[in-house]
Amino acid sequence: MPKKFLLIIFIFTLISLAHPASLVFAETPTIQKAIENVRDRLDDLVTAKDDNDPNELNLRIETFKKVITLSITEAKDLKVKLLSLDQSLDDAIKAWQKAVIENLDKAIEFYGKQDEFISDNEKTFDIAAIKSLALEFKNWRDKNYIENSEQARNFILIDQKVKAIQIAKKRYQKISADLEKMKSFLLKDADKLNKLLLRAKTNLEESENLNTEARNLFNNTFINRFRFELFASSSPTSTIPTSTETIVPTEPITGESTSTVTSTLPTSEPATSTATSTLETNTSSSPPILPNPSIKDLIKDSLIKIKDAYLVFIEMSNLVRGLLK
């Protein structure tokens, strides 16, 4: 088979395998936009000054309704993604998953009641009332929903990275096998391509390590308590820890304090991983001790490494394409 034809086939393989568009790396654009819009519009409702515009009250009411609609969209999207997770999850993760979904269901119910309350009473509102309601809504959301939704989002992203890394590794293996077949045609350029392929392999290994670290930190922070409770429930001599953390109230915001429901969810992610440093800085010349990366940091770094591997595949494609000139 002619060398040029083989090179063309190899280029085609590289191009087809170096395109990560089919991989889900983060939130879908619609949901990401919804999350940003909720945050930004709530901030605007709370902080915006009264410009004495006759249409301003109606605009604020409509904005508030939109915030509620977007909040429902976000919560429903997270619920669908959690329900679609691999059913072979262990019992502790399933218990956590069930608790998060219950939280999301209560949030969806709560948001729906807020929507009804606004619609039923909007003719009695003035700007001050809308501003007060928006502030209470924001405070409630920050306290009772954001951290639990972050748990769900981080778990989903970690799960997505596992699948993305598996796909990228299969692509690496295919490219590696084809490169081995082509090395007699590539001569001195085979060395360059092998070095690039090694870079891609290193990136994928680092991505997998980072994602594993994220998974372990997530388990230590959120899942292990469910694992312990499941173990304790099967052992009559063990003591099960209790929780009195707040979860979504189901009454509409009316400017008065809202009721709370007991949650089984841990609702705070530590800023650092569970491994803490015991180093001491006794001298001014000692370098500062940086905090260990958070779950979100590890997920982000893992994603960057996957993308770097695909960039190497593209670089290899460009190099082989140059051999045809």
N, C-alpha and C positions, 0 to 999 in steps of 0.2 A: 504494500500500500504506500503511495507517495507520501513523503515527509510532510509536504504542505497540507495534504488532506488530513493527516493525523493531528497536525497542529491546530487546524480549524476545529476538529472534533474536541480537542482538549480545551480550546478557548470556549467553545460552546458549553462544555461541562462546567468550566469555571464560572462563566457568566450565570448559568442557570442555578448553580449551587451557592453563588455569592450574593444572592438577593434575599435579604431578610424580611421582605415586605409581608410574607405570609405569617411571620411570627408575631405573637401578641406580646409587646414589651411593656405596655403600661395601660392606663385607663383609655377607653375609647374616647375620641375627641369630643363626642357629644356629652358624655358624662363628666369629663374633665372640665369642659366649659360650664356645665351645670354647677359643679362644685365652686369654681371661681366666681360665677355669677351670684350664687347665694352669699358668699362671703362679701363680695364687693357691694352688692345691693343692700345687704343688711347694714354694712358700715355707712353707706350713704344715707339710709333712712335714719340712722341713729345720730349722725353728725351734721347732716345738711341743715343749713340755716333757712328760716322762713323768708322767702323773697316777696311775700305779699302778692304772689301771682294767683289770680282767681282759679286757675286750673291746677294749682299745686296740690291741693288736698286729694283730688281725684287721681292725680299722677302717683302720689305716695301710696294710696290705697291699691292701685293697680300693680305698683311695684311690689308691695307686700304680698299680694296674691301670687305674683310671679315667683317670688322667693319661696313661698310654700309649695307651689307646683314643682319647682326645681328640686326642692328638698325631698319631695315624694319620689321624683324620678331617680335621684341619687340612691335613696334607701332601697327602692325596688330593684335597681340594677345590682346593688351589692347582694341582695337576697338571692336573685337569680344566679349570680356567679357562685355564691356559696352552695346553693342547692345542686349546681352542676359539677361540683368537685367529685373527684374519684371516690367511689363508694367503698373502696377498700381501706379507707382511713381507719386508724386504730380507735378504740373506744373512747379514749381520753379526748382525741381531736373531735370525734363525733359529739361528745358531750359539750365541748366548747362551741362547736358549730351550731348545735341546738340552742345554746344560750344566746349566741349572737343573733341568730335568726329570730328568736323570741323578742330580743331587743329591737330589731329592725321592724318587726310586725307592730310593736307598740309605738314605735316612732311613726310609722306610716299612719296608724290610727290617730295618733296625736296630731300629726300634720293635717289630716283630714278634718279633724274637729276645729282646728284653727281656721281652716278655710271656710267652714260652715259659719263659725262665729263672726268672721270678718264680713262675709256676705250678708248675714242676717242683721248686722248692726252698723254697717258702713254709713248709713244716713245719719247716725247719731255722733259720728266721729268728728273731731277737729284735728288739726295738725299735731297739737300737743299729745292727744290720745294715741294717734298712730305712732308718733315718735316713742312714746312710753311702751306701747305694745311691742314695737320692733326691738327695743332694748331688752325687754323681758324675754322675747323670743330668742334673741341672740345669746343672752346669758344662759337660758335653759339649754339651748343647743350646744354651747361650749361645755356646759357642765355634764349633760346627760347623754350626749350623742357622739360628739366629735371623736373622743378617744376610743370608744367602742367601734366606731366605723373605721378608724385608723387600724385597729386590730384586724378587722375583716379585710381591709384593702391590702395590708402588708402580707397577710397569709396568702391571699389570692396571687399577689405578685411573686411571692416566693415559689408558689406552685407553678406559676407560669414560667418562671426562670428555669425550673427543673426540666420542663418540656422543651423550652427553647435551647437549653444546653444540650439536651439529648439530640435534637435535630441538628444542631451545629456540629456535634461530634461525628454524626453519621456523614455529614457533608465533608468534614475533614478527612474521614477515612476513605471516602470515594475519591477525593482529589489526590490523596496520598497514593492510593492504588494506581490511579491513572498516571500520576507523575512517575512512578516506578516503571511503568510500561513505556513511558516516553523518554526516559533519561538517555537512551542511546541516540536519539534524534536531537536532543537538546544540548548535548556536549557540555561546554563550559557554563551554559546558562542553567543547567540542572542544579549546579551548586547554589546559585542565587535563589532559585525557586525552593530548594530544600531549606535554605535559611529562613525564607519567608514562611514556609510551611511550619517550621519549628516555632516561629513567632506566634503563628495562629494557634498552635497546640498549647503553647505557654499561656496565651490569653484565655483559652477555654478552660485550662486547668485552674487558673486563678479565679475565673468566673465561678467555676463549680465550688471551689474552696470558700469563696466569699458567700455564695448562696447557702452552702452548708452551715457556715458560721451564723448567717442570718436565721436559718431554720432552728439551730440549736439555741440561739439567744431567745427567739420567739417561744420555743418550747419551755425553756427555763422560766421565762417571764409570765407566760399565760397558760400554757397547756399542762405543766406539771402539777398544778394545784388540782386540776380535774383528775389527773392520773392518781394522785394521792387520795382524793375523795372516793374514787372508784375502788381503790385498794382498801381504804378504811371501811367502806360500806360492806365489804365481804369479810371484815375482821371485827367481831363484836368487842374486842378489847381496845380498838383504836379510837382515837378522838378525831372527829371531822371538824376542821376549822369552819367557822361561820363568817358570813359577810353581811354587812349592813349598808353596802354602797347603794347610792340612788340610781334609779333608772327612769325611763320615760314616764312622766305623768300623763294621764289620759283625759284630763280636763282642759278646756280651752283657756288660753291666757286671757285674763280679764283685768289685769292690773293688780290682782291680789296674789298672795302666795299660792303655789301649786302643790298638789299632793305628790308623794313619792312612793315608789314600789321597790321592794328589796331586790337586789340583783345578785346573781351568782358570778357575774363577770368581774375580773380584775380590770380596773379602768385607768391604769396609768402605766405608761411605758417608761422605764428608767432611761435617763439620758445616756447611760453607758451600759456596757455589757456586764454580766454578773461577775466576771473576773475583775477584781479591783487591784490597783497597784499598791504595793507596800513600800515603794521607794520613798525616800525622804530627800528633801532638798535642803541640805544643811549649809550650803555655801551659795553665795550670790552668782558664782560662775556656773552652777549646775543648770542644765537646760530645763525649761518648764516641762512638766509632765502633762501630756495631752490626754484628754478623755478618750476612752475606748469608743469605737464607732457604734452608733445606734443601729437598730434594725433597719431603719429607713436608709441610713448611710451605706450599710452593707448591700442592700438591694440595689441601690443606685450604682455602687461601684461594680457589682456583678454585671449589671446591664452594660456598663461602659466597656467592660472586658469582652463581652459577647460581640458588641458592635465593633470593637477593635479587631477581633478575629475576622469578621466579615470584610472589614476594610483591607486586611491583608489578602484575603481571597481576591478582592477586586484588583489590588496591586499586582498580584500574580497574573491575573487575566490580562492586564495592560502590558506586562512584561512579555508574555507569550505572544500577544498581538503584535508587538514590535518586531518579533522575529520573522513575521511574514512580509515585512517591508523590504 
